[in-house]
């Protein structure tokens, strides 16, 4: 909560702004800067409800403008005239879509947009007067006017920023997505006679050119030559496969005096993606004690505690009021470009399926989830993680060991799953071991390189190697190591069964039976076995009857599972988007073990119930 002295200092700053004489025409009154500061004060004071991330980022900006810039040692200063110039330019443009487009209405910047633009363009180096920020990351839900802002910023930097031969690139994964910013910018320019007369641009369908060599165009994928962008607008970067496009644009900035990479996106589905890395980097920038002074961050979302409240199917007035409050927190254009009844409808719909909920959370609340079509709820799974779980505390509990070998070059998994009868329901406790050869882990050309590198160096106290991922020497997974791991687990925990995926497992099965005398079974990968297990595991996750120690590779695998349904609505697990890199081996091991535990039971009244489920199939 902002202090009274803090608020009074903001009022004094605004008062001093209003007293400035001889300001340029576009800056008279400094209305946009004042709107930005008042917005920040209202949010930080609690008069406007926003997430903790937004509150902290706005407080950081207020500290900069009210206090830090007066320090002689501080490198930056806020120039309100430069901020106003950009805002004034953007408000000369017209809307080109929707009801405002049909009315040919001029853009009117909302307070949160003034905050974004004034900070980006008002802060400069005290000596050179060049802009402070070279990179901006903005996460905001759909339909909040982000395309309008991106197009306006692009046109300003192309035409009015004083950069000779300015190069503005609209970059995205696909041509269609890149055009989401370029096409509105092109139409805005075509509908502005004053700008057409002043700059005389050569406007084509796919590019805009100026006489001084400046270009405004789309780029798709990774260009062979990244050029020397004055401004690179990267839209919806959660769709990007990697950071190659970003890096290609960043490396070209060096020849420009005050370039800008402007990233604007919603949240996404891949928790190990480049965009999620940028998200985390910007969260650290907002919350860190030593922020990056050249990186500007705004992330509009909800707070974690809101997740348990939003989307209740109860349509009572109390619940509706709470939902609207949470929706408003994440959506700064709530009630302006966003229809409140539409948002409420999407909110209620999100309760019907995990897929609907994932889309609602990412697109309308800006919450990161793992795979929109995921079968298992990743929101619920995080509450199943308990880093205090210790496998040694389960000695004597009924258990099954499941093994998914895959190929010798690919991810292999061993998982021991314990079962406990608690109040007539089975609780499952999963402890996985993952295996990969070092050549795969260290192959930077394969799509999961960063993921495997992370897992190979992440400590895990319940694994035999002490890390999430067991890395074997050479070119192939060390099956002898896997066999020994199975033997060691079986010796200590005495599993009822050791079950194998039939793929490539015969030799290991025979060796374990021959050398260790253990009960080995081959698991039939059919809908009849998988469908009840998938439904049971989903229910267990939702009810927090599924437990694990937070193993990141297992979470990743579970989040990659989608369902292939048959005509009878039975489920069969498959990889998300059918992509080979979306590994599900750990999830398959859990499902195999749960399927067997449901059949063999674990001494208690619940055994018959679970066996009957399989008899129905």
C-alpha positions as CSV (number, residue, x, y, z in Angstrom):
1,X,0.0,0.0,0.0
2,X,1.4,3.4,-1.0
3,X,2.2,5.8,1.8
4,X,0.5,9.2,2.2
5,X,3.8,10.9,1.6
6,X,4.3,8.9,-1.5
7,X,0.9,9.9,-2.8
8,X,1.5,13.5,-2.0
9,X,4.8,13.5,-3.9
10,X,3.0,12.2,-6.9
11,X,0.5,15.0,-6.7
12,X,3.3,17.6,-6.4
13,X,5.0,16.1,-9.5
14,X,1.7,16.4,-11.4
15,X,1.2,20.0,-10.1
16,X,4.7,20.9,-11.3
17,X,4.0,19.4,-14.7
18,X,1.0,21.6,-15.2
19,X,3.0,24.7,-14.4
20,X,5.5,24.1,-17.3
21,X,5.4,26.9,-19.8
22,X,6.4,27.0,-23.5
23,X,5.7,23.3,-23.9
24,X,5.4,22.0,-27.5
25,X,1.9,22.0,-28.9
26,X,1.6,18.2,-28.5
27,X,2.6,18.4,-24.9
28,X,0.4,21.2,-23.6
29,X,-1.1,20.1,-20.3
30,X,1.0,16.8,-20.3
31,X,-2.4,15.0,-20.1
32,X,-1.0,11.6,-21.0
33,X,1.9,11.7,-18.5
34,X,-0.5,12.8,-15.8
35,X,-3.0,10.1,-16.7
36,X,-0.1,7.5,-16.5
37,X,1.0,8.7,-13.1
38,X,-2.5,8.9,-11.7
39,X,-3.2,5.4,-12.9
40,X,0.0,4.1,-11.2
41,X,-1.0,5.8,-7.9
42,X,-4.5,4.5,-8.1
43,X,-3.3,0.9,-8.6
44,X,-0.6,1.1,-6.0
45,X,-3.0,2.7,-3.5
46,X,-5.6,-0.1,-4.1
47,X,-8.2,2.1,-5.6
48,X,-7.8,0.1,-8.8
49,X,-7.4,-3.6,-8.2
50,X,-4.6,-5.3,-10.0
51,X,-2.3,-8.3,-9.5
52,X,0.8,-8.1,-7.2
53,X,3.0,-8.2,-10.3
54,X,1.4,-5.1,-11.8
55,X,1.4,-3.3,-8.4
56,X,5.1,-3.9,-8.0
57,X,6.0,-2.9,-11.5
58,X,4.0,0.4,-11.2
59,X,5.5,1.1,-7.9
60,X,9.0,0.6,-9.4
61,X,8.1,3.2,-12.1
62,X,6.8,5.6,-9.5
63,X,10.0,5.3,-7.5
64,X,12.0,6.1,-10.6
65,X,10.1,9.2,-11.6
66,X,9.5,10.6,-8.2
67,X,12.7,9.9,-6.4
68,X,15.5,8.2,-8.3
69,X,15.9,10.6,-11.2
70,X,16.7,13.4,-8.8
71,X,19.8,11.5,-7.7
72,X,22.9,12.9,-9.6
73,X,24.3,9.4,-9.9
74,X,21.2,8.0,-11.5
75,X,21.8,7.6,-15.2
76,X,18.2,8.3,-16.4
77,X,15.7,11.1,-16.5
78,X,12.1,11.3,-17.5
79,X,11.3,13.8,-20.3
80,X,7.5,14.3,-20.3
81,X,7.6,16.1,-23.7
82,X,9.0,13.0,-25.4
83,X,6.4,10.9,-23.8
84,X,3.6,13.2,-24.9
85,X,5.0,13.3,-28.5
86,X,4.5,9.6,-28.9
87,X,1.0,9.6,-27.3
88,X,-0.1,12.5,-29.4
89,X,1.1,10.8,-32.5
90,X,-0.8,7.6,-31.7
91,X,-4.0,9.5,-31.0
92,X,-3.9,11.1,-34.5
93,X,-4.4,7.5,-35.8
94,X,-7.9,6.0,-36.3
95,X,-9.2,2.6,-35.3
96,X,-9.5,0.2,-38.3
97,X,-11.4,-2.7,-36.7
98,X,-14.6,-3.3,-34.8
99,X,-17.3,-0.8,-33.9
100,X,-14.8,2.1,-33.5
101,X,-13.3,1.2,-36.9
102,X,-16.7,1.5,-38.6
103,X,-17.1,4.8,-36.9
104,X,-13.6,5.9,-38.0
105,X,-13.0,7.0,-34.4
106,X,-9.6,8.3,-33.4
107,X,-7.6,6.2,-30.9
108,X,-8.0,7.4,-27.3
109,X,-5.3,5.9,-25.0
110,X,-6.6,4.3,-21.8
111,X,-4.6,5.0,-18.6
112,X,-2.8,1.6,-18.7
113,X,-1.8,2.4,-22.3
114,X,-0.5,5.8,-21.3
115,X,1.5,4.2,-18.6
116,X,3.1,1.8,-21.1
117,X,3.9,4.4,-23.8
118,X,4.9,7.3,-21.5
119,X,7.5,5.0,-19.7
120,X,8.8,3.5,-22.9
121,X,9.3,6.8,-24.7
122,X,9.7,9.3,-21.9
123,X,12.8,7.8,-20.1
124,X,16.1,8.9,-21.6
125,X,19.8,8.9,-20.8
126,X,20.7,12.1,-19.0
127,X,23.8,12.7,-21.2
128,X,22.9,11.4,-24.7
129,X,19.1,11.9,-24.5
130,X,18.7,8.5,-26.2
131,X,15.9,6.3,-24.9
132,X,16.5,4.3,-21.8
133,X,14.6,1.1,-22.7
134,X,15.8,-1.1,-25.5
135,X,13.5,-3.9,-24.8
136,X,9.9,-4.1,-23.7
137,X,7.9,-7.2,-22.6
138,X,4.1,-6.8,-22.2
139,X,1.8,-9.7,-21.4
140,X,-1.9,-8.8,-21.6
141,X,-5.0,-11.0,-22.2
142,X,-6.9,-11.0,-25.5
143,X,-9.1,-8.1,-26.6
144,X,-7.3,-5.5,-24.5
145,X,-6.2,-3.4,-27.4
146,X,-2.6,-4.7,-27.6
147,X,-2.6,-4.8,-31.4
148,X,-3.7,-1.1,-31.6
149,X,-0.8,-0.1,-29.3
150,X,1.7,-2.3,-31.2
151,X,0.7,-0.8,-34.6
152,X,0.8,2.7,-33.2
153,X,4.3,2.3,-31.7
154,X,5.5,0.7,-35.0
155,X,4.2,3.7,-37.1
156,X,5.7,6.2,-34.7
157,X,9.1,4.7,-34.8
158,X,8.9,4.3,-38.5
159,X,7.8,7.9,-39.3
160,X,8.2,10.3,-36.4
161,X,11.1,9.1,-34.2
162,X,13.7,11.0,-36.1
163,X,15.6,7.9,-37.3
164,X,16.9,8.1,-40.8
165,X,16.1,4.9,-42.8
166,X,14.1,3.5,-39.9
167,X,13.5,-0.2,-40.3
168,X,10.4,-1.6,-38.5
169,X,9.9,-5.4,-38.5
170,X,6.7,-7.1,-37.5
171,X,7.9,-10.6,-36.6
172,X,5.9,-13.7,-35.8
173,X,5.8,-17.5,-36.3
174,X,3.4,-17.3,-39.2
175,X,2.7,-14.8,-41.9
176,X,-0.9,-14.5,-40.7
177,X,0.2,-13.6,-37.2
178,X,2.8,-11.1,-38.4
179,X,0.1,-9.4,-40.4
180,X,-2.0,-9.0,-37.2
181,X,0.1,-5.9,-36.5
182,X,1.3,-4.9,-40.0
183,X,-2.2,-4.8,-41.6
184,X,-3.8,-2.5,-39.0
185,X,-0.7,-0.2,-39.2
186,X,-1.0,-0.1,-42.9
187,X,-4.7,0.8,-42.8
188,X,-4.1,3.4,-40.1
189,X,-1.6,5.1,-42.4
190,X,-3.8,4.9,-45.5
191,X,-6.6,6.6,-43.5
192,X,-4.4,9.5,-42.3
193,X,-4.1,12.2,-45.0
194,X,-1.8,14.3,-42.9
195,X,0.8,11.6,-42.5
196,X,0.5,10.6,-46.2
197,X,1.1,14.1,-47.3
198,X,4.0,14.7,-44.9
199,X,6.0,11.4,-45.5
200,X,4.7,10.3,-48.9
201,X,5.1,6.5,-48.2
202,X,5.1,3.9,-50.9
203,X,2.5,1.6,-49.5
204,X,2.3,-2.0,-50.8
205,X,0.3,-5.0,-49.6
206,X,3.3,-6.5,-47.8
207,X,5.5,-3.5,-47.1
208,X,5.7,0.3,-46.7
209,X,8.8,2.2,-47.9
210,X,10.1,5.8,-47.4
211,X,12.3,7.8,-49.7
212,X,15.1,7.7,-47.1
213,X,15.2,3.9,-47.3
214,X,13.0,3.2,-44.3
215,X,10.9,0.0,-44.4
216,X,8.0,-1.3,-42.5
217,X,7.4,-5.0,-43.2
218,X,6.6,-8.4,-41.8
219,X,9.2,-11.1,-41.1
220,X,8.3,-14.7,-40.6
221,X,10.4,-17.4,-39.0
222,X,14.1,-16.5,-38.8
223,X,15.4,-14.3,-41.6
224,X,18.8,-15.1,-43.1
225,X,19.8,-11.5,-42.5
226,X,18.1,-9.9,-39.5
227,X,18.9,-6.5,-40.9
228,X,19.3,-3.5,-38.6
229,X,15.9,-2.9,-37.1
230,X,15.1,0.4,-35.4
231,X,12.0,-1.4,-34.0
232,X,11.2,-5.1,-33.9
233,X,7.6,-5.9,-32.9
234,X,7.4,-9.5,-31.9
235,X,3.7,-10.5,-31.5
236,X,2.4,-13.5,-29.6
237,X,5.8,-14.9,-28.9
238,X,4.2,-17.7,-26.9
239,X,3.7,-19.3,-30.4
240,X,7.4,-19.2,-31.2
241,X,9.2,-22.5,-31.3
242,X,12.4,-21.0,-29.9
243,X,14.2,-17.7,-29.4
244,X,15.8,-17.6,-32.9
245,X,13.7,-14.7,-34.2
246,X,14.2,-12.7,-31.1
247,X,18.0,-13.2,-31.3
248,X,18.1,-12.4,-35.0
249,X,16.5,-9.0,-34.3
250,X,18.5,-8.3,-31.2
251,X,21.9,-8.8,-33.0
252,X,20.9,-6.2,-35.5
253,X,20.2,-3.4,-33.0
254,X,23.8,-2.3,-32.7
255,X,23.8,0.1,-35.6
256,X,20.9,2.1,-34.2
257,X,21.0,4.9,-31.6
258,X,17.9,4.1,-29.7
259,X,16.3,0.8,-31.0
260,X,13.5,-1.1,-29.4
261,X,12.4,-4.7,-29.3
262,X,8.7,-4.6,-28.4
263,X,7.3,-8.0,-27.4
264,X,3.6,-8.3,-26.7
265,X,1.8,-11.5,-26.0
266,X,-0.7,-13.5,-24.1
267,X,0.4,-16.4,-21.8
268,X,1.0,-19.7,-23.5
269,X,0.8,-23.5,-23.0
270,X,4.5,-24.5,-23.0
271,X,6.1,-24.0,-19.6
272,X,9.5,-24.8,-21.0
273,X,9.3,-22.4,-24.0
274,X,11.4,-19.4,-25.0
275,X,8.4,-17.1,-24.1
276,X,8.1,-18.7,-20.7
277,X,11.8,-18.0,-20.2
278,X,11.2,-14.3,-21.1
279,X,8.2,-14.3,-18.8
280,X,10.2,-15.5,-15.9
281,X,13.0,-13.1,-16.7
282,X,10.6,-10.2,-16.6
283,X,9.0,-11.4,-13.4
284,X,12.5,-11.3,-11.9
285,X,13.0,-7.9,-13.4
286,X,9.9,-6.6,-11.6
287,X,10.4,-8.3,-8.3
288,X,14.2,-8.3,-8.2
289,X,16.3,-6.0,-6.0
290,X,18.6,-5.2,-8.9
291,X,16.4,-4.8,-12.0
292,X,17.6,-4.5,-15.6
293,X,17.5,-0.8,-16.2
294,X,17.0,-1.2,-20.0
295,X,14.2,-3.7,-19.8
296,X,10.6,-2.5,-19.4
297,X,8.1,-5.0,-18.0
298,X,4.3,-5.2,-17.6
299,X,2.5,-8.5,-17.0
300,X,-1.3,-8.3,-16.5
301,X,-2.7,-11.4,-14.9
302,X,-4.3,-12.6,-11.7
303,X,-2.8,-13.6,-8.4
304,X,-2.2,-17.4,-7.7
305,X,-4.9,-17.4,-5.0
306,X,-7.5,-16.3,-7.5
307,X,-7.2,-19.6,-9.4
308,X,-9.1,-21.4,-6.8
309,X,-12.0,-18.9,-7.0
310,X,-12.5,-18.3,-10.7
311,X,-14.8,-20.4,-12.8
312,X,-17.2,-21.8,-10.2
313,X,-20.3,-22.9,-12.0
314,X,-22.5,-21.4,-9.3
315,X,-24.4,-18.5,-11.0
316,X,-25.3,-16.7,-7.7
317,X,-24.9,-12.9,-7.6
318,X,-22.1,-13.3,-5.0
319,X,-20.0,-15.6,-7.3
320,X,-20.7,-13.5,-10.3
321,X,-19.5,-10.4,-8.5
322,X,-16.3,-12.2,-7.4
323,X,-15.6,-13.5,-10.9
324,X,-16.1,-10.1,-12.5
325,X,-13.7,-8.6,-9.9
326,X,-11.0,-11.2,-10.8
327,X,-11.6,-10.7,-14.6
328,X,-11.2,-6.9,-14.2
329,X,-8.0,-7.4,-12.3
330,X,-6.3,-9.2,-15.2
331,X,-8.0,-7.2,-18.1
332,X,-7.0,-3.5,-18.0
333,X,-9.5,-2.7,-20.9
334,X,-12.3,-4.3,-19.0
335,X,-15.6,-2.6,-20.0
336,X,-13.8,-0.6,-22.8
337,X,-12.8,-3.0,-25.6
338,X,-13.9,-6.1,-23.6
339,X,-17.6,-7.1,-23.3
340,X,-18.2,-8.0,-19.6
341,X,-21.0,-10.5,-20.4
342,X,-18.8,-12.3,-22.9
343,X,-16.0,-12.7,-20.4
344,X,-18.4,-14.0,-17.8
345,X,-19.8,-16.5,-20.3
346,X,-16.3,-17.7,-21.0
347,X,-15.6,-17.9,-17.3
348,X,-18.6,-20.2,-16.8
349,X,-17.7,-22.3,-19.8
350,X,-14.2,-22.9,-18.5
351,X,-15.5,-25.1,-15.8
352,X,-16.9,-27.7,-18.2
353,X,-13.5,-29.2,-19.4
354,X,-9.8,-29.0,-18.8
355,X,-9.3,-27.9,-22.4
356,X,-11.8,-25.0,-22.0
357,X,-10.3,-24.0,-18.7
358,X,-6.8,-24.0,-20.2
359,X,-7.8,-21.7,-23.0
360,X,-9.7,-19.4,-20.6
361,X,-6.8,-19.1,-18.2
362,X,-4.2,-18.3,-20.9
363,X,-6.3,-16.1,-23.2
364,X,-8.4,-14.2,-20.7
365,X,-6.5,-14.3,-17.4
366,X,-3.0,-14.6,-18.8
367,X,-2.1,-17.6,-16.7
368,X,0.5,-20.0,-18.0
369,X,-0.6,-23.6,-18.4
370,X,1.0,-26.7,-19.9
371,X,-0.9,-27.6,-23.1
372,X,-4.4,-26.4,-23.9
373,X,-5.6,-29.8,-24.8
374,X,-4.0,-31.5,-21.8
375,X,-6.0,-34.4,-20.4
376,X,-4.8,-33.8,-16.9
377,X,-5.3,-30.6,-15.0
378,X,-2.0,-29.0,-14.4
379,X,-3.6,-26.4,-12.1
380,X,-4.5,-29.3,-9.8
381,X,-1.3,-31.2,-10.3
382,X,0.8,-28.5,-8.7
383,X,-1.1,-29.1,-5.5
384,X,-0.2,-32.8,-5.7
385,X,3.5,-31.9,-5.5
386,X,5.2,-32.3,-2.1
387,X,8.9,-31.9,-1.9
388,X,8.9,-33.3,1.6
389,X,7.9,-36.8,0.3
390,X,10.7,-39.4,1.0
391,X,10.5,-42.7,-0.8
392,X,12.1,-44.4,2.3
393,X,9.0,-43.7,4.3
394,X,7.0,-46.1,2.1
395,X,8.8,-49.3,2.9
396,X,6.1,-52.0,3.4
397,X,3.4,-50.2,1.4
398,X,1.8,-52.0,-1.5
399,X,3.5,-50.9,-4.7
400,X,4.1,-51.7,-8.4
401,X,7.2,-50.9,-10.5
402,X,6.5,-49.9,-14.1
403,X,9.0,-49.5,-16.9
404,X,8.8,-47.7,-20.2
405,X,12.0,-48.3,-22.2
406,X,11.4,-46.5,-25.4
407,X,14.5,-46.5,-27.7
408,X,18.1,-46.5,-26.5
409,X,18.4,-43.0,-27.8
410,X,15.3,-41.7,-26.2
411,X,13.8,-41.0,-22.8
412,X,13.4,-44.1,-20.6
413,X,11.5,-44.2,-17.3
414,X,11.2,-46.4,-14.3
415,X,8.4,-45.5,-11.8
416,X,7.6,-47.1,-8.5
417,X,4.0,-46.2,-7.4
418,X,2.8,-46.9,-3.9
419,X,-0.9,-47.2,-2.9
420,X,-2.6,-46.5,0.3
421,X,-6.3,-47.0,1.2
422,X,-7.5,-43.8,2.8
423,X,-11.2,-43.6,3.7
424,X,-12.1,-46.1,1.0
425,X,-10.2,-44.5,-1.8
426,X,-6.7,-45.2,-3.2
427,X,-4.0,-42.6,-2.8
428,X,-1.1,-43.0,-5.2
429,X,2.6,-42.0,-4.5
430,X,4.8,-41.9,-7.6
431,X,8.6,-41.8,-7.6
432,X,10.0,-41.8,-11.1
433,X,13.5,-42.3,-12.5
434,X,14.3,-40.9,-16.0
435,X,17.2,-42.1,-18.2
436,X,19.0,-40.6,-21.3
437,X,22.4,-41.1,-22.9
438,X,24.7,-38.1,-22.7
439,X,24.9,-37.7,-26.5
440,X,21.2,-36.9,-26.6
441,X,21.4,-34.7,-23.5
442,X,24.2,-32.7,-25.1
443,X,22.9,-32.5,-28.6
444,X,22.1,-28.8,-29.0
445,X,20.3,-29.5,-32.4
446,X,17.5,-31.6,-30.9
447,X,14.4,-29.7,-29.8
448,X,14.5,-30.7,-26.1
449,X,18.1,-29.7,-25.6
450,X,17.4,-27.0,-23.0
451,X,14.9,-29.1,-21.2
452,X,17.3,-32.1,-20.9
453,X,20.1,-29.8,-19.8
454,X,17.9,-28.4,-17.1
455,X,16.8,-31.8,-15.8
456,X,20.3,-33.2,-15.9
457,X,21.4,-30.5,-13.4
458,X,18.3,-30.3,-11.2
459,X,18.8,-32.0,-7.8
460,X,16.2,-34.7,-6.9
461,X,16.5,-36.3,-3.5
462,X,14.4,-39.5,-4.3
463,X,16.4,-40.6,-7.4
464,X,19.3,-43.0,-7.5
465,X,21.6,-40.4,-9.2
466,X,20.5,-37.4,-7.2
467,X,19.2,-35.5,-10.2
468,X,15.9,-35.4,-12.1
469,X,17.6,-37.1,-15.1
470,X,20.0,-40.1,-15.1
471,X,22.6,-39.4,-17.8
472,X,24.6,-42.4,-19.0
473,X,27.9,-42.3,-20.8
474,X,28.0,-42.9,-24.6
475,X,25.4,-43.0,-27.3
476,X,22.8,-45.3,-25.8
477,X,20.8,-45.5,-22.6
478,X,22.6,-47.8,-20.2
479,X,20.0,-50.7,-19.8
480,X,22.3,-52.4,-17.3
481,X,21.9,-49.3,-15.1
482,X,18.1,-49.4,-15.5
483,X,18.1,-53.2,-14.6
484,X,20.2,-52.5,-11.5
485,X,17.8,-49.7,-10.5
486,X,14.8,-52.0,-10.8
487,X,16.6,-54.6,-8.8
488,X,17.6,-52.2,-6.0
489,X,14.0,-50.8,-5.8
490,X,12.5,-54.3,-5.8
491,X,14.9,-55.5,-3.0
492,X,13.9,-52.7,-0.7
493,X,10.2,-52.2,-1.5
494,X,9.0,-55.7,-2.6
495,X,6.6,-54.7,-5.4
496,X,3.6,-56.9,-6.2
497,X,4.6,-56.7,-9.8
498,X,7.1,-55.3,-12.2
499,X,5.3,-54.3,-15.4
500,X,6.9,-53.5,-18.8
501,X,5.8,-51.7,-21.8
502,X,6.1,-54.4,-24.5
503,X,8.3,-52.2,-26.7
504,X,12.0,-53.4,-26.8
505,X,11.6,-54.9,-23.3
506,X,12.0,-58.7,-23.8
507,X,15.7,-58.9,-23.0
508,X,15.4,-56.9,-19.8
509,X,12.3,-58.8,-18.7
510,X,14.1,-62.1,-19.1
511,X,17.2,-60.9,-17.3
512,X,15.2,-59.6,-14.3
513,X,13.3,-62.9,-14.1
514,X,16.4,-65.0,-14.5
515,X,18.8,-63.1,-12.2
516,X,16.5,-61.7,-9.6
517,X,13.5,-64.0,-9.5
518,X,11.0,-61.1,-9.6
519,X,7.4,-61.3,-10.9
520,X,7.5,-59.6,-14.3
521,X,4.5,-58.9,-16.5
522,X,4.0,-57.3,-19.9
523,X,1.5,-54.5,-20.0
524,X,-0.9,-54.5,-22.9
525,X,-1.2,-51.0,-24.2
526,X,-4.9,-51.1,-25.1
527,X,-7.9,-48.8,-24.4
528,X,-9.3,-51.4,-22.1
529,X,-6.4,-51.0,-19.7
530,X,-5.6,-47.3,-20.3
531,X,-9.0,-45.7,-20.2
532,X,-10.0,-46.6,-16.6
533,X,-6.5,-45.7,-15.5
534,X,-6.6,-42.3,-17.2
535,X,-10.0,-41.5,-15.6
536,X,-8.8,-42.6,-12.2
537,X,-5.5,-40.7,-12.4
538,X,-7.4,-37.6,-13.5
539,X,-9.8,-37.9,-10.6
540,X,-6.9,-38.6,-8.2
541,X,-5.1,-35.4,-9.4
542,X,-8.2,-33.3,-9.0
543,X,-8.9,-34.7,-5.5
544,X,-5.2,-34.6,-4.5
545,X,-5.1,-38.4,-4.2
546,X,-2.1,-38.4,-6.5
547,X,1.2,-37.5,-4.8
548,X,4.7,-36.9,-6.0
549,X,7.8,-35.0,-4.9
550,X,7.5,-32.3,-7.6
551,X,9.8,-34.0,-10.1
552,X,9.8,-31.5,-13.0
553,X,10.3,-34.2,-15.7
554,X,7.2,-36.0,-14.5
555,X,5.2,-32.8,-14.4
556,X,6.3,-32.1,-18.0
557,X,5.4,-35.6,-19.1
558,X,1.9,-35.5,-17.5
559,X,1.2,-32.1,-19.1
560,X,2.0,-33.5,-22.5
561,X,-0.7,-36.1,-22.4
562,X,-3.7,-35.7,-24.6
563,X,-6.5,-38.2,-25.1
564,X,-7.4,-40.1,-28.3
565,X,-11.0,-41.0,-27.8
566,X,-12.8,-43.9,-29.5
567,X,-16.5,-44.0,-30.5
568,X,-17.5,-45.0,-26.9
569,X,-15.7,-42.1,-25.4
570,X,-12.9,-44.2,-24.0
571,X,-9.5,-42.6,-23.6
572,X,-6.1,-43.6,-24.9
573,X,-3.0,-41.5,-24.1
574,X,-1.0,-39.7,-26.9
575,X,1.5,-37.0,-27.2
576,X,0.4,-33.3,-27.3
577,X,0.0,-32.2,-30.9
578,X,1.4,-35.5,-31.9
579,X,4.9,-34.0,-31.7
580,X,7.7,-36.4,-31.0
581,X,9.5,-34.0,-28.6
582,X,6.4,-33.9,-26.3
583,X,7.5,-36.8,-24.1
584,X,4.9,-38.7,-22.0
585,X,7.0,-41.7,-20.8
586,X,6.7,-40.8,-17.1
587,X,2.9,-40.4,-17.4
588,X,2.7,-43.8,-19.2
589,X,4.5,-45.4,-16.3
590,X,2.1,-43.8,-13.8
591,X,-0.9,-45.0,-15.8
592,X,0.5,-48.6,-16.1
593,X,1.1,-48.7,-12.4
594,X,-2.3,-47.3,-11.5
595,X,-4.0,-49.7,-13.8
596,X,-2.4,-52.6,-12.0
597,X,-3.0,-51.2,-8.5
598,X,-6.7,-50.8,-9.3
599,X,-6.9,-54.4,-10.2
600,X,-4.7,-56.1,-7.5
601,X,-5.8,-53.7,-4.8
602,X,-4.1,-52.9,-1.5
603,X,-5.9,-54.6,1.3
604,X,-9.0,-52.8,2.1
605,X,-12.7,-52.2,1.3
606,X,-11.8,-50.2,-1.8
607,X,-10.3,-53.2,-3.6
608,X,-13.6,-54.6,-5.0
609,X,-14.7,-51.1,-6.1
610,X,-11.6,-50.6,-8.3
611,X,-11.7,-54.1,-9.7
612,X,-15.3,-53.6,-10.7
613,X,-14.3,-50.6,-12.7
614,X,-12.1,-52.9,-14.9
615,X,-14.8,-55.6,-15.1
616,X,-17.0,-52.9,-16.8
617,X,-14.5,-52.8,-19.6
